[in-house]
Amino acid sequence: MHELFKSFIDVDFSYLFSYDYGGQRLSCGNEFICYFVSTLYCRVFIANQTIVKKGEYFSELYMVFKGKVTLSLSAKDENEYFTLYCSNFFGDYQILLGLKSTECYKASSTSQTTMCHCIKKKKLLDLMSVFPVAHSIFTDRATKRRIEFRRIKKQYQNFADVNPDPIVDQKQIADKQKFTIRTYNDHSSED
């Protein structure tokens, strides 16, 4: 099994199976990795295709191995604020913490196709119940990833004027009663 998925295990997603926990390096172990990899399948998404809508539960853990995935605040193409590239994964904290998606995930419009290795939610949760060290690694990482994704999202919302105020936006900057606006003609001639 290892030879078949050598690049996946040793290079592309090696960080998925080990974790620094309190100064100690924890590893999921070869048995867990074999079971995990043996349940993977591939999903192909065309450019701009919705993967998971806001408010939905994740039915799979996705690991991007070709293309990009874009996150939007509410609906596809609205307020895109983050991009996941090859060797990134998503759906972990939603599955492990039992949360609905708080953003929309779509295949990037700049990639013709986006391909993901996937594992079904039920298979992942079954593996977590059998392998407690893997459960600790994945859950601790998922909790920290959720905090980081929320921080990035909040930062975007605060600085990108995501929820504009129509009253403030329509207000004129220069109050005509306080300022006199004069226009001068340019009478200069070209030499």
C-alpha positions in Angstrom: 0.0 0.0 0.0 2.8 2.4 0.9 4.4 2.2 -2.5 1.2 2.9 -4.3 0.5 6.0 -2.2 4.1 7.0 -1.4 3.8 10.6 -2.6 0.4 11.0 -0.8 1.8 9.7 2.5 5.4 11.0 2.4 5.1 14.3 0.6 1.7 15.7 -0.3 -0.2 15.0 3.0 2.5 13.8 5.3 1.6 16.5 7.9 -1.9 15.0 8.0 -0.7 11.9 9.9 1.6 13.5 12.5 1.4 16.4 14.8 3.4 18.3 17.4 1.5 18.0 20.7 3.0 19.7 23.7 6.5 19.5 22.4 6.1 15.8 21.5 5.7 14.5 17.9 2.7 12.2 17.7 2.1 9.9 14.7 -1.1 8.2 13.6 0.8 5.0 12.9 1.1 2.8 9.8 -2.0 0.7 10.5 -4.2 3.8 10.7 -2.5 5.2 7.5 -3.2 2.0 5.6 -6.8 1.9 6.6 -7.2 5.7 5.8 -5.6 5.5 2.4 -7.5 2.3 1.4 -10.8 4.1 1.9 -9.9 7.1 -0.3 -11.6 7.9 -3.6 -11.3 10.7 -6.1 -13.8 13.5 -6.8 -13.4 15.8 -9.8 -15.0 19.2 -9.8 -15.3 21.5 -12.9 -14.3 25.2 -12.6 -16.7 27.2 -10.4 -18.6 24.1 -9.2 -20.0 24.2 -5.7 -18.5 21.6 -3.4 -20.3 22.4 -0.1 -22.8 25.1 0.4 -23.0 27.4 3.4 -25.2 25.8 6.1 -24.7 22.2 4.9 -23.0 19.4 6.9 -19.9 17.9 5.3 -20.4 14.3 4.1 -16.7 13.9 3.3 -13.2 15.1 4.2 -11.5 16.6 1.1 -7.8 16.7 0.3 -6.9 18.9 -2.7 -4.4 17.2 -5.0 -5.0 19.2 -8.2 -6.5 22.7 -8.7 -7.8 25.1 -6.1 -10.8 25.5 -3.8 -12.2 29.0 -3.0 -14.1 29.9 0.1 -16.9 32.5 0.0 -18.8 34.1 2.9 -22.3 33.3 1.8 -22.9 32.1 -1.7 -20.7 31.0 -4.6 -18.9 34.0 -6.1 -19.9 36.4 -3.2 -17.2 37.7 -1.0 -14.5 35.2 -1.8 -11.9 35.5 0.9 -9.6 32.5 1.0 -8.1 29.9 -1.4 -7.0 26.3 -0.6 -4.2 24.9 -2.8 -2.8 21.5 -3.6 -1.9 19.6 -0.4 -4.6 21.5 1.6 -7.6 19.8 3.1 -11.0 20.9 4.4 -14.0 19.5 6.2 -12.1 18.1 9.1 -13.3 20.4 11.9 -16.8 20.4 10.6 -17.0 16.6 10.7 -15.1 16.0 13.9 -16.8 18.8 15.8 -20.2 18.2 14.3 -20.6 21.6 12.7 -22.3 22.9 9.6 -20.3 24.8 7.0 -20.2 28.5 7.7 -19.0 29.3 4.2 -19.4 28.2 0.6 -16.7 25.9 -0.9 -16.3 25.8 -4.6 -13.8 24.7 -7.2 -11.8 27.7 -8.3 -12.8 29.4 -11.5 -9.1 29.8 -12.4 -8.6 26.0 -12.6 -10.2 23.9 -15.3 -10.7 21.0 -12.9 -10.1 20.5 -9.2 -9.4 17.0 -8.0 -9.7 15.9 -4.4 -8.9 12.7 -2.5 -12.0 12.1 -0.3 -13.0 9.9 2.6 -16.6 9.5 3.7 -17.6 11.1 7.0 -18.7 7.7 8.5 -15.4 6.0 7.5 -13.4 8.8 9.0 -15.4 8.7 12.3 -15.2 4.9 12.4 -11.4 5.1 12.1 -11.2 7.8 14.8 -13.1 5.5 17.2 -10.7 2.6 16.5 -7.4 4.7 16.6 -7.5 7.0 19.7 -4.1 8.6 18.9 -5.2 9.5 15.4 -8.5 10.8 17.0 -6.4 13.1 19.3 -4.2 14.3 16.5 -7.1 15.0 14.1 -9.3 16.6 16.7 -6.7 18.8 18.2 -5.6 20.0 14.8 -9.2 20.5 13.7 -10.0 22.7 16.7 -6.9 24.9 16.0 -7.7 25.1 12.3 -11.3 26.2 13.1 -9.9 29.0 15.3 -7.5 30.1 12.5 -10.2 29.9 9.7 -12.6 32.0 11.9 -9.8 34.6 12.5 -9.1 34.9 8.7 -12.8 35.2 8.0 -13.4 37.8 10.7 -10.4 39.8 9.4 -11.8 39.8 5.9 -15.2 40.8 7.2 -13.8 43.7 9.2 -11.5 45.1 6.4 -13.4 44.4 3.2 -16.7 46.2 4.1 -18.6 43.0 3.6 -21.8 44.3 5.1 -22.0 47.8 3.7 -24.3 50.3 5.3 -26.5 51.8 2.5 -27.2 55.0 4.5 -23.5 55.7 5.2 -22.5 54.8 1.6 -25.1 57.3 0.1 -24.0 60.1 2.4 -22.1 62.9 0.6 -18.6 63.5 1.9 -18.6 67.2 1.4 -21.6 69.0 3.0 -22.6 71.8 0.5 -23.7 74.0 3.4 -20.3 74.0 5.0 -18.1 74.3 1.8 -18.1 76.4 -1.3 -17.1 74.5 -4.4 -15.6 76.8 -7.0 -14.8 75.9 -10.5 -11.9 77.6 -12.4 -11.5 77.7 -16.1 -8.0 77.0 -17.5 -7.2 80.0 -19.8 -3.7 78.9 -20.6 -2.8 78.4 -24.2 -0.5 75.9 -25.8 2.7 77.2 -27.2 
